[in-house]
Amino acid sequence: MSSFPRGTVFVTGASSGFGAAVARRFAAAGNNVVAAARRADRVGELAAEFGPSVFPLALDVRDREAVDAAVAALPDEFKAIDVLVNNAGLALGLNLAQDADVDDWDQMIDTNCKGLVYCTRAILPGMVARGGGHVINLGSVAGTYPYPGGNVYGGTKAFVHQFSLNLRSDLHGTGVRVTCVEPGLADTEFSLVRFSGDQSLADNVYRDMQPLTAEDIAEAICWAASLPRHVNVNVIELMPTAQSFSAFQVARNT
């Protein structure tokens, strides 16, 4: 991070996992950080840890009016956002599509897709006006490689991937960079949320293997942001060494 030009970073989903690790990395490197999340107490702890360089922001990215108002009301020293890390997102359930809870689908679409575009649309004009900036979106390998039960979650992450590429096209010539970071298995609160707080099911996802950590993802994000402004990393796909690919499914005698 020594080459990263100090500025202001806006991180969504900063209360835990990737978001908290990213916020800490950028703050430790001397940046101002807007740590946004629904859990105000968690981002308050980040502000207590780093002092006035971290602005804790209680925000539900699914609320478009709240996003617009929050960005407009940022303190002067946090208004000029250089890096937006659209990290807020979740998976809910692992049921097959025919058995899935449509409310879970709605929440994933509202958070992973609509929340991401709300934050991007609120912050992007300032970057364009200043002639530079960096939008970093959290995708997933689930947006490329399907698996049973991935249905809408994978669909939302495929959206993040394609939206990121289309942003690159729209932002041609503006100096604003766009990167989509697409992790595989990572040991955060992700599986605990997916399985509605069932710790045993969450632990089983990572049983007998070394998953990625939140710090691994923060490292990738900060690396992309630290590169010279003429370098744009379009996509970073990373998995644990222990994770790879499986054969296609074949149903026989059906």
C-alpha positions in Angstrom: 0.0 0.0 0.0 3.0 2.3 0.1 2.3 3.5 -3.4 -1.3 4.3 -2.8 -2.1 8.0 -3.2 -3.8 9.0 0.0 -7.4 10.0 -0.5 -11.0 9.2 0.6 -12.4 5.7 0.4 -16.1 4.8 0.7 -16.7 1.2 1.8 -20.1 -0.4 2.0 -20.8 -3.4 4.2 -17.9 -2.3 6.4 -19.3 -3.8 9.6 -17.6 -7.2 9.1 -15.8 -9.6 6.7 -14.3 -8.1 3.6 -15.7 -4.6 4.2 -14.2 -4.3 7.7 -10.8 -5.6 6.5 -10.8 -3.3 3.5 -11.7 -0.3 5.7 -8.9 -1.1 8.1 -6.3 -1.5 5.3 -7.2 1.8 3.7 -7.3 3.6 7.1 -4.0 2.1 8.2 -2.5 3.5 5.0 -3.5 7.0 5.9 -6.7 7.4 3.9 -9.9 8.9 5.0 -12.5 6.2 5.1 -16.3 6.3 5.1 -17.3 3.0 6.8 -20.9 2.4 5.8 -23.1 -0.4 7.1 -26.5 -1.1 8.7 -24.9 -2.1 12.0 -23.9 1.3 13.4 -22.2 -0.1 16.4 -19.8 -2.1 14.3 -18.7 0.9 12.2 -18.6 2.9 15.3 -15.9 0.5 16.6 -13.9 1.2 13.5 -14.1 4.9 14.1 -13.0 4.4 17.7 -10.0 2.3 16.5 -8.7 4.8 13.9 -10.0 8.1 15.1 -11.2 11.0 12.9 -9.9 9.4 9.7 -12.9 7.0 9.8 -16.4 8.4 9.4 -19.0 5.8 10.6 -22.1 5.9 8.5 -25.2 3.9 9.4 -26.7 3.1 5.9 -28.9 0.5 4.3 -27.8 0.5 0.7 -31.2 -0.9 -0.4 -32.7 2.5 0.4 -32.0 4.7 -2.6 -33.2 8.0 -0.9 -31.0 7.2 2.1 -28.0 6.6 -0.1 -28.4 9.8 -2.0 -29.0 11.8 1.3 -26.0 10.2 3.0 -23.6 10.9 0.2 -24.8 14.5 -0.1 -24.4 15.1 3.6 -20.9 13.8 4.1 -18.6 16.1 6.0 -16.4 18.3 3.8 -13.3 16.2 4.4 -15.0 13.0 3.2 -17.0 14.4 0.2 -14.4 13.9 -2.6 -14.5 10.1 -2.8 -11.5 8.6 -4.6 -12.3 5.0 -4.2 -15.8 3.3 -3.9 -15.7 -0.3 -2.6 -19.2 -1.8 -3.3 -18.8 -4.6 -0.8 -22.3 -4.9 0.7 -23.9 -8.1 -0.3 -25.2 -11.5 0.9 -26.4 -15.0 0.0 -29.5 -16.4 1.6 -30.3 -20.1 1.6 -29.1 -22.9 -0.6 -32.4 -24.3 -1.7 -33.0 -25.4 -5.3 -34.9 -22.7 -7.3 -38.1 -24.7 -7.1 -38.0 -24.7 -3.3 -36.4 -21.3 -2.7 -37.9 -18.5 -0.6 -38.8 -15.6 -2.9 -38.3 -13.2 0.0 -34.7 -14.3 0.1 -34.4 -13.7 -3.6 -35.8 -10.2 -3.2 -33.3 -9.4 -0.5 -30.3 -10.6 -2.5 -31.4 -8.7 -5.6 -32.1 -5.5 -3.6 -28.7 -5.7 -1.8 -26.4 -7.2 -4.3 -27.7 -5.4 -7.4 -29.8 -2.4 -6.5 -27.8 -1.4 -3.5 -24.6 -1.5 -5.6 -26.0 0.6 -8.4 -27.5 3.1 -5.9 -24.2 3.8 -4.3 -22.4 3.9 -7.7 -24.9 6.3 -9.2 -24.7 8.6 -6.1 -20.9 8.8 -6.1 -19.8 8.4 -9.7 -20.7 11.9 -10.9 -18.2 13.4 -8.5 -15.4 11.1 -9.7 -16.1 12.0 -13.3 -16.2 15.8 -12.5 -12.8 15.4 -10.8 -11.3 13.4 -13.7 -10.5 10.3 -11.7 -11.5 7.7 -9.2 -11.9 4.0 -8.8 -15.1 1.9 -8.4 -14.3 -1.6 -7.0 -17.2 -4.0 -7.0 -17.4 -7.3 -5.1 -18.5 -10.0 -7.3 -18.0 -13.8 -6.8 -16.9 -16.9 -8.7 -20.6 -17.8 -8.3 -21.3 -15.3 -11.1 -19.3 -17.4 -13.5 -19.5 -21.0 -12.3 -23.0 -22.4 -11.4 -23.7 -24.7 -8.5 -26.9 -26.3 -7.1 -28.7 -23.8 -4.9 -26.7 -20.8 -6.3 -29.6 -19.7 -8.5 -30.3 -16.0 -7.7 -27.2 -15.4 -5.7 -25.1 -16.4 -8.7 -27.4 -14.4 -10.9 -26.8 -11.2 -8.9 -23.0 -11.7 -9.0 -23.1 -12.2 -12.8 -24.9 -8.9 -12.8 -22.1 -7.3 -10.8 -19.5 -8.7 -13.3 -21.3 -7.4 -16.4 -22.3 -4.1 -14.8 -18.6 -3.5 -14.0 -17.6 -4.1 -17.6 -20.3 -1.8 -18.8 -19.2 0.9 -16.4 -15.7 0.6 -18.0 -17.3 1.3 -21.4 -19.4 4.2 -20.1 -16.5 5.8 -18.3 -14.1 5.6 -21.3 -12.0 8.7 -21.3 -13.0 10.0 -17.9 -10.0 8.7 -16.0 -12.3 6.7 -13.6 -11.2 3.0 -13.2 -13.4 0.0 -12.5 -12.5 -3.3 -11.0 -14.6 -6.4 -10.2 -13.1 -8.6 -7.5 -14.5 -12.2 -7.6 -13.6 -14.4 -4.7 -14.2 -18.1 -4.1 -14.7 -19.7 -0.7 -13.8 -17.2 2.0 -14.3 -17.7 5.8 -16.3 -14.7 6.9 -19.8 -14.3 8.2 -21.0 -15.2 4.6 -22.0 -18.8 5.3 -23.4 -17.9 8.7 -25.8 -15.5 7.1 -26.6 -17.9 4.2 -27.6 -20.5 6.8 -29.6 -18.2 9.0 -27.1 -18.3 11.9 -26.6 -22.1 12.0 -23.0 -22.2 13.0 -22.6 -25.9 12.4 -23.7 -25.6 8.8 -21.5 -22.6 8.3 -18.5 -24.4 9.8 -19.0 -27.4 7.5 -18.5 -25.3 4.4 -14.8 -24.7 5.4 -14.2 -28.1 7.0 -10.7 -29.6 6.5 -9.6 -26.9 4.1 -8.0 -23.5 4.1 -10.4 -20.9 2.7 -9.6 -17.4 1.7 -9.6 -14.8 4.5 -11.1 -11.3 4.6 -7.5 -10.0 4.7 -6.7 -11.9 1.4 -9.6 -10.0 -0.3 -8.6 -6.7 1.2 -5.0 -7.3 -0.1 -6.4 -7.8 -3.7 -8.6 -4.7 -3.5 -5.8 -2.5 -2.1 -3.4 -3.8 -4.7 -5.7 -2.9 -7.6 -6.2 0.6 -6.1 -2.5 1.1 -5.5 -1.5 0.7 -9.1 -0.7 3.8 -11.2 -3.7 5.6 -12.5 -3.0 4.5 -16.1 -3.4 0.8 -15.1 -6.9 -0.6 -14.8 -7.4 -4.1 -13.5 -10.7 -5.2 -15.0 -11.4 -8.4 -13.1 -9.6 -10.3 -10.3 -10.8 -13.9 -9.8 -9.3 -15.7 -6.9 -9.9 -19.0 -5.1 -8.3 -20.9 -2.3 -5.8 -23.4 -3.6 -8.0 -26.1 -2.2 -10.9 -25.1 -4.4 -11.2 -25.7 -8.1 -13.7 -27.0 -10.6 -16.0 -30.0 -10.9 -17.4 -32.0 -13.8 -20.8 -31.3 -15.4 -23.7 -33.0 -13.8 -25.3 -35.8 -15.8 -28.8 -37.2 -14.9 -29.1 -40.8 -16.1 -32.2 -42.8 -16.8 -34.5 -39.8 -16.7 
